[in-house]
Amino acid sequence: MTTISAKIINDDKISFERICDSMGINISSAINSFVKATIRENGLPFALKASEDSYIYSEKMCNAD
């Protein structure tokens, strides 16, 4: 096993944790499932699309520190 560290917006972490809890899994299990799906699909397991607020989101992520 190895460790991956990522910075995310705190409100997103809280929402993600609540969703995981409601499904009976922890964050680590959810991320492992995402990694396995990415490997299986040989790419992200969902489509990425630009949105009208993508610039605002990018700014928010850059200033997450």
Order of alpha helices (4+ residues) and beta strands (2+ residues): alpha-alpha-alpha
